[in-house]
Amino acid sequence: MKTLRARLNKKIERCYLVQGEDVLLYDKALELIKNKANLQLEEFNFIIFDDDSFNGDAVINTCETLPMGSDTKIVLLKNISKFEKSFKDKLNAYLKNPVESTILVIFDFWNKFDFIISEKVSAKRLDDKSLKDLIVAELNERGKSITNDACQQLIESCCNYYSLIKNELEKLSACDDDQIDEKTIDNIVCKEEEFNVFELTDALSKKNSNRAIEILNLMKKDTTTFNLVLNHFRRLFFVAISDMTDKELSDSLGVKEYAITKARELSRNFNKLQLKNIYEMLNDVDFYIKNGQMQTENALYYLVFGILYC
């Protein structure tokens, strides 16, 4: 966002493509663009198209229409998941000669608009240092401080999502502690299931059975959790045996690049034969569940003990 702010101070472009997995950063980007555009009469000059209202011809016509009572208008395409090839051609043609008073902003969570040439804005999960700076600054504004270890724990518990961290900061700001420590984080912050799966994988890779069972006991024993574990270990296996880059793997597996990066880190704790055996065991258990031969809760414990002793 600092980069976008600096670019906006120099020049406002006719099209911005926002991509990444942190939804709050999309809104941050839009807010910065709106402020710079000095948008007036939003009811006429801020037009949103989502999957329900999307129409390719209407988008182009709206972009080509002059604003009302304002120097600029903003057209927002909000995470459009599918469109015709003809719209690609029309959009590319429009962007070669865009209307100066129109600012087209494209929220592209599904990476469907890679084909256009535009000003790109990253809404990927922020790195630890950037998040620490934000956390410390926001808590300071509210008269609170946080230890370095607690700050790192907060980041990991929220899987580097600023949108989740922001929600937790609201709760932490309301607590009685002037300094937030690890105990405060444990008591207040809700850990994402995705983080629990990372923790579980780490414990399993270190053959720490007590920790693995402790984490599993805290997790929901439902289909969603099983699928998270299933997909996570499949990802570790594919990362371990593939020569593709993180970007190529993320495109191939249909996940965000961050997930591949984390999977690569965790896959180093297993050898390839272990991951192959785990992968085959996962497929067997998935078959048993789908055919009513094993309950989901039993399957999760079966997997954990199977991985511990593979």
NUNU-636269 format. One record per residue (C-alpha): residue number from 1; residue in one letter; x, y, z. Coordinates in Angstrom, 3 decimals, padded with zeros to 6 digits, m for minus. Layout:
BEGIN
NUM,a,X,Y,Z $
...
END
This chain:
BEGIN
1,m,000.000,000.000,000.000 $
2,k,002.956,002.324,000.593 $
3,t,004.001,001.750,m003.015 $
4,l,000.498,002.527,m004.285 $
5,r,000.324,005.699,m002.204 $
6,a,003.651,006.874,m003.633 $
7,r,002.561,006.108,m007.202 $
8,l,m000.742,007.915,m006.736 $
9,n,001.107,011.004,m005.531 $
10,k,002.921,011.105,m008.861 $
11,k,000.100,010.166,m011.215 $
12,i,m003.331,008.561,m011.212 $
13,e,m003.688,005.849,m013.829 $
14,r,m006.780,004.932,m015.882 $
15,c,m006.800,001.275,m014.765 $
16,y,m005.709,m000.539,m011.599 $
17,l,m005.567,m004.324,m011.298 $
18,v,m005.646,m005.488,m007.660 $
19,q,m004.671,m009.119,m007.045 $
20,g,m003.912,m011.129,m003.923 $
21,e,m005.541,m013.046,m001.091 $
22,d,m005.926,m010.429,001.680 $
23,v,m009.394,m008.948,001.216 $
24,l,m008.854,m005.951,003.502 $
25,l,m006.005,m004.748,001.299 $
26,y,m008.418,m004.548,m001.643 $
27,d,m010.531,m002.062,000.289 $
28,k,m007.406,m000.149,001.348 $
29,a,m006.327,000.179,m002.276 $
30,l,m009.766,001.385,m003.362 $
31,e,m009.842,003.936,m000.537 $
32,l,m006.487,005.391,m001.621 $
33,i,m007.594,005.579,m005.261 $
34,k,m010.913,007.190,m004.321 $
35,n,m009.232,009.828,m002.186 $
36,k,m006.748,010.707,m004.909 $
37,a,m009.494,010.859,m007.547 $
38,n,m011.473,013.324,m005.383 $
39,l,m014.661,011.544,m006.395 $
40,q,m017.882,013.547,m006.124 $
41,l,m021.509,012.351,m006.190 $
42,e,m020.652,008.700,m005.648 $
43,e,m024.214,007.582,m006.334 $
44,f,m023.645,008.559,m009.979 $
45,n,m019.892,008.220,m010.352 $
46,f,m018.975,005.047,m008.471 $
47,i,m020.352,002.047,m010.359 $
48,i,m019.809,m001.553,m009.226 $
49,f,m020.097,m004.695,m011.334 $
50,d,m019.966,m008.079,m009.569 $
51,d,m020.790,m011.597,m010.762 $
52,d,m024.519,m010.954,m010.381 $
53,s,m024.607,m007.643,m012.254 $
54,f,m021.783,m008.222,m014.739 $
55,n,m022.416,m007.520,m018.389 $
56,g,m019.423,m007.002,m020.668 $
57,d,m021.057,m004.452,m022.959 $
58,a,m022.450,m002.530,m019.985 $
59,v,m018.971,m002.332,m018.452 $
60,i,m017.445,m000.845,m021.605 $
61,n,m020.367,001.565,m022.090 $
62,t,m020.091,002.728,m018.483 $
63,c,m016.356,003.287,m018.829 $
64,e,m016.950,005.382,m021.962 $
65,t,m019.651,007.543,m020.336 $
66,l,m018.615,010.894,m018.850 $
67,p,m019.035,011.515,m015.092 $
68,m,m021.861,013.622,m013.635 $
69,g,m020.916,016.598,m011.464 $
70,s,m017.402,015.285,m010.933 $
71,d,m014.100,015.405,m012.754 $
72,t,m013.752,011.647,m012.477 $
73,k,m015.745,008.450,m012.148 $
74,i,m014.676,005.037,m010.847 $
75,v,m015.868,001.769,m012.346 $
76,l,m015.181,m001.228,m010.113 $
77,l,m015.140,m004.817,m011.388 $
78,k,m015.422,m006.853,m008.207 $
79,n,m013.974,m010.366,m008.460 $
80,i,m015.629,m011.381,m011.708 $
81,s,m015.177,m015.148,m011.983 $
82,k,m016.152,m015.710,m015.631 $
83,f,m016.698,m013.796,m018.843 $
84,e,m016.696,m014.326,m022.600 $
85,k,m013.581,m014.048,m024.770 $
86,s,m015.310,m011.211,m026.623 $
87,f,m015.174,m009.136,m023.421 $
88,k,m011.406,m009.673,m023.219 $
89,d,m011.046,m008.266,m026.724 $
90,k,m013.327,m005.294,m026.014 $
91,l,m011.588,m004.495,m022.724 $
92,n,m008.133,m004.628,m024.288 $
93,a,m009.337,m002.371,m027.101 $
94,y,m010.801,000.106,m024.586 $
95,l,m007.610,000.195,m022.495 $
96,k,m005.572,001.169,m025.537 $
97,n,m007.467,004.457,m025.576 $
98,p,m009.279,004.847,m022.215 $
99,v,m011.534,007.777,m021.316 $
100,e,m009.462,010.231,m019.269 $
101,s,m012.199,010.870,m016.735 $
102,t,m012.783,007.159,m015.993 $
103,i,m010.725,005.148,m013.526 $
104,l,m011.270,001.419,m013.930 $
105,v,m010.450,m000.604,m010.795 $
106,i,m010.426,m004.391,m011.059 $
107,f,m010.543,m006.572,m007.949 $
108,d,m009.187,m009.864,m009.250 $
109,f,m009.076,m012.420,m006.443 $
110,w,m009.369,m015.263,m008.967 $
111,n,m006.571,m013.986,m011.279 $
112,k,m008.858,m013.838,m014.312 $
113,f,m007.517,m010.527,m015.664 $
114,d,m003.827,m011.331,m016.143 $
115,f,m004.324,m010.664,m019.845 $
116,i,m004.647,m006.866,m019.493 $
117,i,m001.903,m004.249,m019.358 $
118,s,m002.583,m002.068,m016.335 $
119,e,m001.146,m000.625,m013.133 $
120,k,m000.849,m003.637,m010.822 $
121,v,m001.531,m003.427,m007.086 $
122,s,m000.567,m006.286,m004.786 $
123,a,m003.044,m007.408,m002.130 $
124,k,m000.947,m010.420,m001.210 $
125,r,m000.429,m011.222,002.429 $
126,l,002.165,m008.881,003.870 $
127,d,005.551,m010.036,005.135 $
128,d,006.210,m010.297,008.866 $
129,k,008.138,m007.031,009.125 $
130,s,005.435,m004.961,007.402 $
131,l,002.753,m006.509,009.601 $
132,k,004.797,m005.930,012.764 $
133,d,005.154,m002.258,011.878 $
134,l,001.388,m001.971,011.345 $
135,i,000.543,m003.843,014.544 $
136,v,002.899,m001.797,016.711 $
137,a,001.685,001.483,015.188 $
138,e,m002.012,000.655,015.603 $
139,l,m001.585,m000.516,019.198 $
140,n,000.486,002.556,020.053 $
141,e,m002.351,004.757,018.830 $
142,r,m004.591,002.988,021.352 $
143,g,m002.153,003.283,024.243 $
144,k,m000.972,m000.337,024.068 $
145,s,002.343,m002.050,023.410 $
146,i,003.174,m005.608,022.385 $
147,t,006.201,m007.842,022.909 $
148,n,008.098,m009.056,019.870 $
149,d,007.212,m012.715,020.516 $
150,a,003.523,m011.875,020.991 $
151,c,003.534,m009.860,017.778 $
152,q,004.977,m012.800,015.848 $
153,q,002.442,m015.141,017.455 $
154,l,m000.416,m012.840,016.416 $
155,i,000.846,m012.776,012.825 $
156,e,001.179,m016.563,012.647 $
157,s,m002.194,m017.155,014.291 $
158,c,m003.805,m015.059,011.564 $
159,c,m001.701,m016.649,008.765 $
160,n,m000.348,m013.201,007.754 $
161,y,m003.826,m011.922,006.847 $
162,y,m004.001,m008.236,007.729 $
163,s,m007.795,m008.460,007.504 $
164,l,m007.813,m011.034,010.333 $
165,i,m005.150,m009.222,012.347 $
166,k,m007.209,m006.034,012.162 $
167,n,m010.172,m007.813,013.777 $
168,e,m007.989,m009.258,016.529 $
169,l,m006.431,m005.848,017.251 $
170,e,m009.902,m004.556,018.087 $
171,k,m010.232,m007.244,020.768 $
172,l,m006.670,m006.800,022.041 $
173,s,m007.163,m003.038,022.361 $
174,a,m010.146,m003.614,024.639 $
175,c,m008.297,m005.898,027.069 $
176,d,m006.954,m004.699,030.434 $
177,d,m003.290,m005.384,029.673 $
178,d,m001.227,m002.335,028.724 $
179,q,001.408,m004.606,027.204 $
180,i,000.247,m007.507,025.058 $
181,d,002.260,m010.680,025.679 $
182,e,002.019,m014.278,024.436 $
183,k,m000.389,m015.217,027.230 $
184,t,m002.758,m012.450,026.122 $
185,i,m002.608,m013.717,022.525 $
186,d,m003.369,m017.277,023.686 $
187,n,m006.373,m016.092,025.692 $
188,i,m007.896,m013.697,023.159 $
189,v,m006.836,m014.415,019.571 $
190,c,m008.763,m016.973,017.498 $
191,k,m006.407,m019.104,015.439 $
192,e,m007.304,m019.814,011.831 $
193,e,m007.892,m023.461,010.955 $
194,e,m005.272,m023.053,008.245 $
195,f,m002.728,m022.104,010.933 $
196,n,m003.788,m025.085,013.045 $
197,v,m003.059,m027.342,010.065 $
198,f,000.399,m025.746,009.686 $
199,e,001.035,m026.298,013.407 $
200,l,m000.211,m029.882,013.168 $
201,t,002.049,m030.579,010.183 $
202,d,005.034,m029.095,012.001 $
203,a,004.376,m031.266,015.065 $
204,l,003.952,m034.381,012.922 $
205,s,007.161,m033.704,010.995 $
206,k,009.051,m033.465,014.306 $
207,k,007.379,m036.666,015.584 $
208,n,006.017,m034.649,018.504 $
209,s,003.030,m036.875,019.218 $
210,n,001.862,m035.033,022.350 $
211,r,001.771,m031.689,020.540 $
212,a,000.096,m033.206,017.459 $
213,i,m002.701,m034.741,019.529 $
214,e,m003.066,m031.537,021.549 $
215,i,m003.582,m029.517,018.352 $
216,l,m005.943,m032.084,016.840 $
217,n,m008.038,m032.074,020.026 $
218,l,m008.531,m028.324,019.590 $
219,m,m009.617,m028.622,015.959 $
220,k,m013.095,m029.366,014.674 $
221,k,m013.458,m033.007,013.633 $
222,d,m015.518,m032.341,010.529 $
223,t,m015.264,m032.703,006.764 $
224,t,m013.843,m029.190,006.358 $
225,t,m010.928,m029.961,008.675 $
226,f,m010.287,m033.317,007.009 $
227,n,m010.222,m031.661,003.582 $
228,l,m007.786,m029.018,004.857 $
229,v,m005.445,m031.735,006.118 $
230,l,m005.935,m033.789,002.958 $
231,n,m005.212,m030.892,000.589 $
232,h,m002.331,m029.676,002.722 $
233,f,m000.410,m032.958,002.649 $
234,r,m001.173,m033.472,m001.026 $
235,r,000.338,m030.049,m001.623 $
236,l,003.438,m030.987,000.369 $
237,f,003.860,m034.109,m001.762 $
238,f,003.504,m032.235,m005.060 $
239,v,005.918,m029.528,m003.903 $
240,a,008.494,m032.139,m002.871 $
241,i,008.486,m034.014,m006.204 $
242,s,008.054,m031.066,m008.574 $
243,d,010.722,m028.958,m010.276 $
244,m,008.249,m026.145,m010.972 $
245,t,008.553,m022.707,m009.373 $
246,d,006.176,m021.571,m006.621 $
247,k,004.253,m019.467,m009.150 $
248,e,003.944,m022.357,m011.615 $
249,l,002.797,m024.719,m008.869 $
250,s,000.261,m022.227,m007.515 $
251,d,m001.247,m021.904,m011.009 $
252,s,m001.230,m025.674,m011.537 $
253,l,m002.831,m026.504,m008.162 $
254,g,m005.204,m023.536,m008.139 $
255,v,m003.951,m022.078,m004.848 $
256,k,m002.239,m018.864,m003.844 $
257,e,001.545,m018.639,m004.145 $
258,y,001.834,m018.030,m000.390 $
259,a,000.387,m021.508,000.271 $
260,i,003.049,m023.081,m001.952 $
261,t,005.825,m021.141,m000.210 $
262,k,004.656,m022.371,003.207 $
263,a,004.238,m025.913,001.884 $
264,r,007.801,m025.878,000.575 $
265,e,009.089,m024.896,004.015 $
266,l,007.159,m027.700,005.723 $
267,s,007.941,m030.346,003.080 $
268,r,011.626,m030.142,004.006 $
269,n,010.758,m031.833,007.320 $
270,f,009.805,m035.045,005.467 $
271,n,011.667,m037.145,002.928 $
272,k,010.036,m037.931,m000.417 $
273,l,009.269,m041.541,000.503 $
274,q,007.448,m040.422,003.666 $
275,l,005.362,m037.941,001.697 $
276,k,004.581,m040.598,m000.930 $
277,n,003.368,m042.971,001.784 $
278,i,001.325,m040.220,003.448 $
279,y,m000.186,m039.270,000.090 $
280,e,m001.271,m042.878,m000.543 $
281,m,m002.679,m043.172,002.996 $
282,l,m004.675,m039.943,002.499 $
283,n,m006.217,m041.287,m000.689 $
284,d,m007.167,m044.535,001.066 $
285,v,m008.767,m042.689,004.003 $
286,d,m010.613,m040.335,001.661 $
287,f,m012.055,m043.416,m000.082 $
288,y,m013.092,m044.982,003.239 $
289,i,m014.904,m041.818,004.355 $
290,k,m016.745,m041.372,001.067 $
291,n,m017.878,m044.985,001.152 $
292,g,m019.058,m044.841,004.765 $
293,q,m016.337,m047.169,006.024 $
294,m,m014.801,m044.624,008.411 $
295,q,m016.108,m041.682,010.431 $
296,t,m014.391,m038.327,009.831 $
297,e,m013.225,m037.939,013.450 $
298,n,m011.749,m041.445,013.498 $
299,a,m010.119,m040.766,010.135 $
300,l,m008.322,m037.690,011.467 $
301,y,m006.859,m039.568,014.425 $
302,y,m005.988,m042.490,012.158 $
303,l,m004.106,m040.104,009.861 $
304,v,m002.230,m038.401,012.687 $
305,f,m001.017,m041.688,014.191 $
306,g,m000.284,m043.059,010.737 $
307,i,001.872,m040.018,009.874 $
308,l,003.642,m040.105,013.253 $
309,y,004.798,m043.672,012.636 $
310,c,005.278,m043.671,008.884 $
END
